[in-house]
Amino acid sequence: MNWIIALQITYILLIILVIVRVLYDTRSSTKALAYILFIVFVPIIGVLFYFYFGINYRKRKLYSKKIVQDAPLRRLIKSEIKTYSDAISKSNLVDHKYQNLIEFLRNSGNSPLTTNAEVKLLINGEEKFPELLKALKKATSHIHLEYYIYENDITGNEVAAILIRKAKEGVEVRFMYDDFGSHSLGKKFIKKLNAAGVLTAPFYKIRWYAFANRINYRNHRKIVIIDGDTCFIGGINMSDTYRNDLNKKEHLYWRDTHLMIKGQASSYLQYLFLCDWNFCSNSPLEYSEIYFPINSKQATTQNEVVQIAASGPDSSHPVIFYSLLEAISAAKKSIYITSPYFIPGESLMDALIIAIQSGLDVKIIIPGISDSKMVDAAASAYYTELLECGAKIYKYNKGFVHAKTMVVDDDLAIIGSANMDFRSFDLNFEVNAMLYSKRIAEQLKEAFNNDLKVSHQINAITWLNRPKYIHLWEKLVRLLSPFL
C-alpha cells in the first residue's frame, strides 16, 4: 500500500508542477483555465495532451530567426526601410485614423509602411494561377516559394515544370513547404526538383506524426517572391482543390482570395522567407542586394500603400491578432469579414460587439458547408452572441469559402493566410497584407457583396430559438476553442 500512496503523491506533485508551468507559459487566462481543467479532470491524458500540444513556444523562441543576426539585413530593415516608411506615414496617403495601426506594426512587427505598390486582387485559383505562372516565367534572378499545402497534382506539376526550367536557366529557385500540410507531396517529387537544381526544405520536419507536438506549430503562409520585386500573398495553397476551372468530378466550388503585389512591399515578404528558410534549411542565406533590389522603389503604374503583418511562435506578441483588434477599433462605418474558421476569442468579440452597438455595419460571411463539426459548433456559440447584439451573419452556399479577408470602411483591405481563430493567432506562422487603399477596398467590398448574393443570412430569431440542448452543446464545445 505504501507504494500506491507514494505513486498518488508523485502524481499530485506532477499535476501541481504542470499547472504551474501552464500558468507561466500560457498568456491567455481562458486558455490556461481550459488546460488546467483538462489536466485535473482527465488524468494522465490531460498532462500528455498539454506537453504534446500546449507548450508555449513563443516564449521559448524555438523558431529563432537566424537572419536577424545578419548586420546588413538588420540595417536594411531598421534603417533604410524605416526612414522610407517614416516619410510615407507623415504624408496624406493614409487616413489618420489608421496611424495607431501603422505604428503598432512598425514597432512591434518591424513592418515598414511602403508605397508605390502595384496591387492586383485575385479571386479564386482560376485568377491566381495564370498570374503566378506568367510571373514565374519572367523570373531572371530568383524565385522563392513558401506554402503550407503543395500537392503533386496538375497545378503543382505546372508550377514545378517552370521551377525546373528556370533552375536549369541559372535562376536561383528555393521551395519551402510545411512538412505537415504537404505530407502527401512525396519524396519522388522532391527528388525531381532537387535533380534539376531547385533547392528544397521542409518546414519543421516531423518524424513521428502520431506523437508530434510540432503539428500545432505549422507554417501556414502562402507566399511567392520573384526577383525581389513581385510577390503573391493570400489564402490559396498550391493545389487543384483551389481551382474551379478544372473539370473534376464532384468538385466542391472553392471561394478564396489572393494578391499579387509589385514594388517595395515585396521586401518584407522576402525578409520573412529568408528567416523561415534559414530556420529549416541546411543551406542558409545571407543578405544580398539581389534579394532586396533598389529598383523596387521605382514608381509603378499604381501608388498603393501596403504594410505586412506577420506573426508566429517566434513573435514576441501576437501581431496579427493585435492588428485586427486595432483595425476594428479604427472603423467608423463598416466592417466586413470573411473567415472559414470563426473562433475569435473574447477580445475580438468585445471589439466587434462595441462596433455593432456603436451603430457600425458589421457583416460576416462564414461557410455554409463546414469541414469540421467541432469547429462549426464552437463557432456557432460565437454567432449566437453576435446575433443577439445585431450582427449580420451569412452562410456561403455556393461551395466552401476559404478566404480570410476584412474590409474596414472604404479604405482598408486585409487579405492573408490567417483565419480568425486561436490557431492562427497563437500557434501557426501566418502573414496578412494590410492595404490602405480605397481602390482595393472597393474591389474587395464588391467581391464581398457578390458572395452575399450566393449566401443566406442567418435569421437571428430562428437561430436564438433553436432547442436549448443545441445551445448547450455549442457552449460546451466553445470551452475547447483554444484547442481547435
URRAQUI-V123561 format. One record per residue. N is the residue number from 0. RES is the residue in three letters. BURIAL is 1 if it has 9 or more other C-alpha atoms within 8 Angstrom, else 0. D_CENTER is the distance of its C-alpha to the mean C-alpha in Angstrom with 1 decimal. Layout:
N/RES/BURIAL/D_CENTER ; N/RES/BURIAL/D_CENTER
This chain:
0/MET/0/53.5 ; 1/ASN/0/52.8 ; 2/TRP/0/50.0 ; 3/ILE/0/48.4 ; 4/ILE/0/48.5 ; 5/ALA/0/47.2 ; 6/LEU/0/44.3 ; 7/GLN/0/43.5 ; 8/ILE/0/43.7 ; 9/THR/0/41.4 ; 10/TYR/0/38.8 ; 11/ILE/0/39.0 ; 12/LEU/0/38.6 ; 13/LEU/0/35.6 ; 14/ILE/1/34.0 ; 15/ILE/0/34.8 ; 16/LEU/0/33.3 ; 17/VAL/1/30.0 ; 18/ILE/1/29.9 ; 19/VAL/0/30.5 ; 20/ARG/0/27.7 ; 21/VAL/1/25.3 ; 22/LEU/1/26.5 ; 23/TYR/0/26.1 ; 24/ASP/1/22.7 ; 25/THR/1/20.8 ; 26/ARG/0/19.9 ; 27/SER/0/19.6 ; 28/SER/0/23.2 ; 29/THR/0/22.1 ; 30/LYS/1/20.2 ; 31/ALA/1/23.2 ; 32/LEU/0/25.7 ; 33/ALA/1/24.0 ; 34/TYR/1/24.2 ; 35/ILE/1/27.8 ; 36/LEU/0/29.0 ; 37/PHE/1/27.7 ; 38/ILE/1/29.4 ; 39/VAL/1/32.6 ; 40/PHE/0/33.1 ; 41/VAL/0/31.9 ; 42/PRO/0/34.0 ; 43/ILE/0/32.8 ; 44/ILE/0/29.9 ; 45/GLY/1/28.2 ; 46/VAL/1/28.7 ; 47/LEU/0/27.5 ; 48/PHE/1/24.4 ; 49/TYR/1/23.5 ; 50/PHE/1/24.2 ; 51/TYR/1/22.2 ; 52/PHE/1/19.1 ; 53/GLY/0/19.5 ; 54/ILE/1/20.3 ; 55/ASN/1/18.3 ; 56/TYR/1/17.4 ; 57/ARG/1/16.2 ; 58/LYS/1/19.9 ; 59/ARG/0/21.2 ; 60/LYS/1/19.2 ; 61/LEU/0/19.3 ; 62/TYR/0/16.7 ; 63/SER/0/19.1 ; 64/LYS/1/18.1 ; 65/LYS/1/21.5 ; 66/ILE/1/21.3 ; 67/VAL/1/21.7 ; 68/GLN/0/25.2 ; 69/ASP/1/26.1 ; 70/ALA/0/28.2 ; 71/PRO/0/28.0 ; 72/LEU/1/24.2 ; 73/ARG/1/24.4 ; 74/ARG/1/27.0 ; 75/LEU/1/25.0 ; 76/ILE/1/21.9 ; 77/LYS/1/24.1 ; 78/SER/1/27.1 ; 79/GLU/1/27.0 ; 80/ILE/1/23.7 ; 81/LYS/1/24.2 ; 82/THR/0/27.6 ; 83/TYR/1/26.3 ; 84/SER/1/23.7 ; 85/ASP/1/26.5 ; 86/ALA/0/28.6 ; 87/ILE/1/26.0 ; 88/SER/1/25.2 ; 89/LYS/0/28.9 ; 90/SER/0/29.3 ; 91/ASN/0/29.3 ; 92/LEU/0/26.4 ; 93/VAL/1/24.0 ; 94/ASP/0/25.2 ; 95/HIS/0/26.3 ; 96/LYS/0/24.4 ; 97/TYR/1/21.1 ; 98/GLN/1/22.9 ; 99/ASN/0/21.6 ; 100/LEU/1/17.9 ; 101/ILE/1/18.7 ; 102/GLU/0/20.7 ; 103/PHE/1/18.2 ; 104/LEU/1/15.5 ; 105/ARG/1/18.5 ; 106/ASN/0/20.0 ; 107/SER/1/17.3 ; 108/GLY/1/14.6 ; 109/ASN/1/17.4 ; 110/SER/1/15.7 ; 111/PRO/1/18.6 ; 112/LEU/1/19.4 ; 113/THR/1/20.4 ; 114/THR/1/22.6 ; 115/ASN/1/24.5 ; 116/ALA/1/21.3 ; 117/GLU/1/21.9 ; 118/VAL/1/19.1 ; 119/LYS/0/19.2 ; 120/LEU/1/17.2 ; 121/LEU/1/16.9 ; 122/ILE/1/17.3 ; 123/ASN/1/16.8 ; 124/GLY/1/17.5 ; 125/GLU/1/21.0 ; 126/GLU/1/20.2 ; 127/LYS/1/17.5 ; 128/PHE/0/19.4 ; 129/PRO/0/22.8 ; 130/GLU/0/21.4 ; 131/LEU/1/19.6 ; 132/LEU/1/22.8 ; 133/LYS/0/24.9 ; 134/ALA/1/23.0 ; 135/LEU/1/23.1 ; 136/LYS/0/26.8 ; 137/LYS/0/27.4 ; 138/ALA/1/26.0 ; 139/THR/0/28.8 ; 140/SER/1/27.4 ; 141/HIS/1/24.2 ; 142/ILE/1/21.2 ; 143/HIS/1/18.0 ; 144/LEU/1/15.6 ; 145/GLU/1/12.5 ; 146/TYR/1/11.2 ; 147/TYR/1/10.0 ; 148/ILE/1/12.8 ; 149/TYR/1/15.9 ; 150/GLU/1/19.0 ; 151/ASN/1/22.7 ; 152/ASP/0/23.6 ; 153/ILE/0/24.8 ; 154/THR/1/21.7 ; 155/GLY/1/20.9 ; 156/ASN/1/24.6 ; 157/GLU/0/24.8 ; 158/VAL/1/22.3 ; 159/ALA/1/23.8 ; 160/ALA/0/27.2 ; 161/ILE/1/26.3 ; 162/LEU/1/24.8 ; 163/ILE/1/28.0 ; 164/ARG/1/30.2 ; 165/LYS/1/28.6 ; 166/ALA/1/28.8 ; 167/LYS/1/32.5 ; 168/GLU/0/33.0 ; 169/GLY/0/32.0 ; 170/VAL/1/28.5 ; 171/GLU/1/26.2 ; 172/VAL/1/23.6 ; 173/ARG/1/20.9 ; 174/PHE/1/18.6 ; 175/MET/1/16.1 ; 176/TYR/1/14.8 ; 177/ASP/1/13.4 ; 178/ASP/1/16.6 ; 179/PHE/1/15.7 ; 180/GLY/1/13.6 ; 181/SER/1/16.2 ; 182/HIS/0/19.2 ; 183/SER/0/21.3 ; 184/LEU/1/21.4 ; 185/GLY/0/24.7 ; 186/LYS/0/26.7 ; 187/LYS/0/28.8 ; 188/PHE/1/26.0 ; 189/ILE/1/24.9 ; 190/LYS/0/28.6 ; 191/LYS/0/29.2 ; 192/LEU/1/26.6 ; 193/ASN/1/28.1 ; 194/ALA/0/31.6 ; 195/ALA/1/30.9 ; 196/GLY/1/29.6 ; 197/VAL/1/25.8 ; 198/LEU/1/24.3 ; 199/THR/1/21.8 ; 200/ALA/1/20.0 ; 201/PRO/1/18.2 ; 202/PHE/1/15.5 ; 203/TYR/1/17.1 ; 204/LYS/0/19.7 ; 205/ILE/1/20.7 ; 206/ARG/0/24.4 ; 207/TRP/0/25.0 ; 208/TYR/0/22.5 ; 209/ALA/0/24.4 ; 210/PHE/0/24.5 ; 211/ALA/1/21.3 ; 212/ASN/1/19.7 ; 213/ARG/1/17.1 ; 214/ILE/1/15.7 ; 215/ASN/1/13.7 ; 216/TYR/1/12.2 ; 217/ARG/1/10.5 ; 218/ASN/1/8.7 ; 219/HIS/1/5.9 ; 220/ARG/1/5.8 ; 221/LYS/1/8.3 ; 222/ILE/1/10.6 ; 223/VAL/1/14.4 ; 224/ILE/1/16.8 ; 225/ILE/1/20.4 ; 226/ASP/1/23.3 ; 227/GLY/1/21.3 ; 228/ASP/1/21.6 ; 229/THR/1/19.6 ; 230/CYS/1/15.9 ; 231/PHE/1/13.5 ; 232/ILE/1/9.8 ; 233/GLY/1/8.1 ; 234/GLY/1/7.6 ; 235/ILE/1/10.9 ; 236/ASN/1/11.7 ; 237/MET/1/15.2 ; 238/SER/1/17.3 ; 239/ASP/1/20.2 ; 240/THR/0/18.5 ; 241/TYR/1/16.6 ; 242/ARG/1/20.0 ; 243/ASN/1/22.5 ; 244/ASP/0/25.1 ; 245/LEU/0/26.1 ; 246/ASN/0/29.0 ; 247/LYS/0/27.7 ; 248/LYS/0/29.7 ; 249/GLU/0/28.1 ; 250/HIS/0/24.8 ; 251/LEU/0/22.6 ; 252/TYR/0/21.6 ; 253/TRP/1/17.8 ; 254/ARG/1/16.4 ; 255/ASP/1/13.3 ; 256/THR/1/12.5 ; 257/HIS/1/12.0 ; 258/LEU/1/13.6 ; 259/MET/1/16.3 ; 260/ILE/1/17.1 ; 261/LYS/1/20.3 ; 262/GLY/1/21.6 ; 263/GLN/1/20.9 ; 264/ALA/1/17.2 ; 265/SER/1/16.9 ; 266/SER/1/18.3 ; 267/TYR/1/15.3 ; 268/LEU/1/13.1 ; 269/GLN/1/16.3 ; 270/TYR/0/16.5 ; 271/LEU/0/13.1 ; 272/PHE/1/14.3 ; 273/LEU/1/17.6 ; 274/CYS/1/16.4 ; 275/ASP/1/14.6 ; 276/TRP/1/17.5 ; 277/ASN/1/20.1 ; 278/PHE/1/18.7 ; 279/CYS/1/19.0 ; 280/SER/1/21.7 ; 281/ASN/0/25.4 ; 282/SER/0/25.8 ; 283/PRO/0/24.2 ; 284/LEU/0/24.0 ; 285/GLU/0/25.8 ; 286/TYR/0/25.5 ; 287/SER/0/27.1 ; 288/GLU/0/27.7 ; 289/ILE/0/27.0 ; 290/TYR/1/23.3 ; 291/PHE/1/23.6 ; 292/PRO/1/26.3 ; 293/ILE/0/28.2 ; 294/ASN/0/28.8 ; 295/SER/1/25.2 ; 296/LYS/0/26.5 ; 297/GLN/0/29.0 ; 298/ALA/0/29.0 ; 299/THR/1/27.3 ; 300/THR/0/28.3 ; 301/GLN/1/26.0 ; 302/ASN/1/25.2 ; 303/GLU/1/21.8 ; 304/VAL/1/20.3 ; 305/VAL/1/16.7 ; 306/GLN/1/14.7 ; 307/ILE/1/11.4 ; 308/ALA/1/9.4 ; 309/ALA/1/7.9 ; 310/SER/1/8.3 ; 311/GLY/1/9.1 ; 312/PRO/1/12.5 ; 313/ASP/1/14.2 ; 314/SER/1/13.6 ; 315/SER/0/16.7 ; 316/HIS/0/14.9 ; 317/PRO/1/11.7 ; 318/VAL/1/11.1 ; 319/ILE/1/8.2 ; 320/PHE/0/10.3 ; 321/TYR/0/13.4 ; 322/SER/1/12.5 ; 323/LEU/0/12.0 ; 324/LEU/1/15.3 ; 325/GLU/1/17.0 ; 326/ALA/1/16.2 ; 327/ILE/1/17.6 ; 328/SER/0/20.6 ; 329/ALA/0/21.3 ; 330/ALA/1/21.7 ; 331/LYS/0/25.4 ; 332/LYS/1/25.6 ; 333/SER/1/22.7 ; 334/ILE/1/19.1 ; 335/TYR/1/17.7 ; 336/ILE/1/14.5 ; 337/THR/1/13.3 ; 338/SER/1/11.2 ; 339/PRO/1/12.0 ; 340/TYR/1/11.7 ; 341/PHE/1/13.2 ; 342/ILE/1/14.1 ; 343/PRO/1/13.7 ; 344/GLY/0/16.3 ; 345/GLU/0/19.4 ; 346/SER/0/18.4 ; 347/LEU/1/16.3 ; 348/MET/1/19.0 ; 349/ASP/0/21.6 ; 350/ALA/1/20.2 ; 351/LEU/1/20.0 ; 352/ILE/1/23.5 ; 353/ILE/0/24.9 ; 354/ALA/1/23.7 ; 355/ILE/1/25.3 ; 356/GLN/1/28.4 ; 357/SER/0/28.7 ; 358/GLY/0/29.1 ; 359/LEU/1/25.8 ; 360/ASP/1/24.9 ; 361/VAL/1/21.8 ; 362/LYS/1/20.7 ; 363/ILE/1/18.0 ; 364/ILE/1/17.5 ; 365/ILE/1/16.7 ; 366/PRO/1/17.6 ; 367/GLY/1/21.4 ; 368/ILE/0/21.0 ; 369/SER/0/18.9 ; 370/ASP/0/18.2 ; 371/SER/0/18.6 ; 372/LYS/0/21.6 ; 373/MET/0/20.6 ; 374/VAL/1/17.2 ; 375/ASP/1/19.2 ; 376/ALA/1/21.9 ; 377/ALA/1/19.9 ; 378/ALA/1/18.1 ; 379/SER/1/21.7 ; 380/ALA/1/22.9 ; 381/TYR/1/20.6 ; 382/TYR/1/21.8 ; 383/THR/1/25.3 ; 384/GLU/0/24.9 ; 385/LEU/1/23.4 ; 386/LEU/1/26.1 ; 387/GLU/1/28.8 ; 388/CYS/1/27.8 ; 389/GLY/0/27.8 ; 390/ALA/1/24.3 ; 391/LYS/1/24.2 ; 392/ILE/1/22.0 ; 393/TYR/1/22.1 ; 394/LYS/1/21.6 ; 395/TYR/1/20.8 ; 396/ASN/1/23.7 ; 397/LYS/0/23.6 ; 398/GLY/1/21.2 ; 399/PHE/1/17.7 ; 400/VAL/1/15.2 ; 401/HIS/1/11.7 ; 402/ALA/1/10.6 ; 403/LYS/1/8.1 ; 404/THR/1/10.5 ; 405/MET/1/12.9 ; 406/VAL/1/16.3 ; 407/VAL/1/18.3 ; 408/ASP/1/22.0 ; 409/ASP/0/22.9 ; 410/ASP/1/21.3 ; 411/LEU/1/17.6 ; 412/ALA/1/14.9 ; 413/ILE/1/11.1 ; 414/ILE/1/9.1 ; 415/GLY/1/5.7 ; 416/SER/1/3.0 ; 417/ALA/1/2.6 ; 418/ASN/1/6.1 ; 419/MET/1/8.9 ; 420/ASP/1/10.1 ; 421/PHE/1/11.2 ; 422/ARG/1/9.4 ; 423/SER/1/5.9 ; 424/PHE/1/8.2 ; 425/ASP/1/10.6 ; 426/LEU/1/10.4 ; 427/ASN/1/7.6 ; 428/PHE/1/6.6 ; 429/GLU/1/3.3 ; 430/VAL/1/4.7 ; 431/ASN/1/6.2 ; 432/ALA/1/9.9 ; 433/MET/1/12.5 ; 434/LEU/1/15.6 ; 435/TYR/1/18.8 ; 436/SER/1/20.6 ; 437/LYS/1/23.0 ; 438/ARG/0/23.1 ; 439/ILE/1/19.4 ; 440/ALA/1/19.3 ; 441/GLU/1/22.4 ; 442/GLN/1/21.1 ; 443/LEU/1/17.9 ; 444/LYS/1/20.2 ; 445/GLU/0/22.6 ; 446/ALA/0/20.0 ; 447/PHE/1/19.3 ; 448/ASN/0/23.0 ; 449/ASN/0/23.5 ; 450/ASP/1/21.2 ; 451/LEU/1/23.3 ; 452/LYS/0/26.3 ; 453/VAL/1/25.3 ; 454/SER/1/24.1 ; 455/HIS/1/26.4 ; 456/GLN/0/26.3 ; 457/ILE/1/26.6 ; 458/ASN/0/30.1 ; 459/ALA/0/29.9 ; 460/ILE/0/33.5 ; 461/THR/0/33.2 ; 462/TRP/1/29.9 ; 463/LEU/0/31.4 ; 464/ASN/0/34.6 ; 465/ARG/0/33.2 ; 466/PRO/0/35.1 ; 467/LYS/0/34.6 ; 468/TYR/0/33.8 ; 469/ILE/0/30.6 ; 470/HIS/1/29.5 ; 471/LEU/0/30.6 ; 472/TRP/1/28.6 ; 473/GLU/1/25.4 ; 474/LYS/1/26.1 ; 475/LEU/0/26.7 ; 476/VAL/1/23.5 ; 477/ARG/1/21.6 ; 478/LEU/1/23.0 ; 479/LEU/1/20.9 ; 480/SER/1/17.6 ; 481/PRO/1/16.6 ; 482/PHE/0/17.0 ; 483/LEU/0/15.4
